[in-house]
């Protein structure tokens, strides 16, 4: 997969037409408010910790990469 094939987490969510809560479930994110955590990642308010970054790459089959959180997608 090349950089042109990567997308942001928000683009990935919109392409699947799912809620932040559903995306949190898909990514295996848990906690007090997983939907809010994922929403913050999608909107660029926060960046995932390394363990969650690896989980995002794995669960999206490489569609979302760490570079997408730093403006490195095309």
C-alpha positions as CSV (number, residue, x, y, z in Angstrom):
1,X,0.0,0.0,0.0
2,X,1.4,3.4,-0.9
3,X,0.8,6.7,0.7
4,X,-1.8,7.6,-1.9
5,X,-3.9,4.7,-0.6
6,X,-3.8,5.8,3.1
7,X,-6.5,7.9,4.7
8,X,-7.2,9.7,7.9
9,X,-9.1,7.9,10.6
10,X,-12.1,10.3,10.0
11,X,-12.1,9.4,6.2
12,X,-11.9,5.7,7.1
13,X,-14.9,6.2,9.5
14,X,-16.9,8.1,6.9
15,X,-16.2,5.6,4.2
16,X,-17.6,2.9,6.4
17,X,-20.5,5.2,7.4
18,X,-20.2,4.3,11.1
19,X,-20.4,6.3,14.3
20,X,-17.5,7.1,16.5
21,X,-18.7,4.4,19.0
22,X,-18.9,1.8,16.2
23,X,-15.3,2.7,15.1
24,X,-14.2,2.5,18.7
25,X,-15.6,-1.0,18.8
26,X,-13.9,-2.0,15.5
27,X,-10.6,-0.7,16.9
28,X,-11.1,-2.4,20.2
29,X,-10.9,0.9,22.2
30,X,-12.4,0.6,25.7
31,X,-12.6,2.9,28.7
32,X,-15.0,5.3,30.2
33,X,-16.0,7.0,26.8
34,X,-14.3,5.2,23.9
35,X,-16.5,7.1,21.3
36,X,-15.1,10.5,22.6
37,X,-11.6,9.1,22.5
38,X,-12.0,8.1,18.9
39,X,-13.7,11.4,18.0
40,X,-10.8,13.3,19.4
41,X,-8.4,11.3,17.2
42,X,-10.6,11.7,14.2
43,X,-10.8,15.5,14.7
44,X,-7.1,15.9,15.4
45,X,-7.6,17.1,18.9
46,X,-5.4,14.2,20.2
47,X,-3.1,11.7,18.8
48,X,-3.2,8.0,19.8
49,X,-0.6,6.6,22.0
50,X,1.8,4.2,20.3
51,X,0.0,1.0,21.4
52,X,-3.3,2.4,20.0
53,X,-1.6,3.6,16.9
54,X,-0.4,0.1,16.2
55,X,-3.9,-1.2,16.8
56,X,-5.4,1.3,14.4
57,X,-3.0,0.3,11.6
58,X,-3.7,-3.4,12.2
59,X,-7.5,-3.1,12.5
60,X,-7.8,-0.9,9.4
61,X,-5.5,-3.2,7.4
62,X,-3.0,-0.4,6.9
63,X,-5.6,2.0,5.5
64,X,-4.8,4.4,8.3
65,X,-1.2,4.9,9.2
66,X,0.7,7.0,11.8
67,X,1.6,9.5,9.1
68,X,-2.1,10.3,8.7
69,X,-2.1,11.8,12.2
70,X,0.8,14.1,11.2
71,X,-0.5,15.3,7.9
72,X,1.6,12.9,5.9
73,X,-1.1,11.5,3.7
74,X,-1.6,12.5,0.1
